[in-house]
Amino acid sequence: MADLIGLAVIFLILALIAYILGARGVAGFSMEIAKWLVIIFIILAIISYFL
């Protein structure tokens, strides 16, 4: 599960760099991916807590 958080951080950094460089479409797409990775991580963490 730590890989999901690592990937989310990588996509967040990619989104910030793309935003600074002016690639708004890439930045938005990267933020969406990062958001979904964090949501999946939280769901899996809750499931593994109860199992």
N, C-alpha and C positions, 0 to 999 in steps of 0.2 A: 504494500500500500504506500510505502514511502516513495515509490517510483511515480505515483500519481501526483503527489505534491511537488516533486522535482520537476515533472513535466509542466505542471501548472505554473511554476515559477519561471521556467524557461519561456513559455508562451507569453507570460506577463512581461518579461524583459524584452522579448521580440516585439510585442505590441508597443511598448514605450519607445523603443528605437525607431520602429516604423512610423509612429506618430510624430516623433521629432523630425524625421527625414521627410515627412509630408505624405507618406503613403497611408492615407486614412482608411482605405478599404482593407488593407492588410492588417492594420492595427485593430480595426473592429472585429475582423475574423479571428485574430489571435486572442483577443479578449473573450470572445464567445467560447473558444476552445478552452481557455484557462478557467472560465466560469464553470463549464460543464465538468471539467476534471476535478475541480474542488467539490462540486456537488456530489459526484460519484464517490470521491474519497470520503466525504462525510457519511453518505449512506452506507458504504462498506464498513466504515469504522463503527457505526451504530450496530450494524448486523453482527460484526465480529465481537462486539462488547457483550451482546446477549447470548452468543453461542459458546 
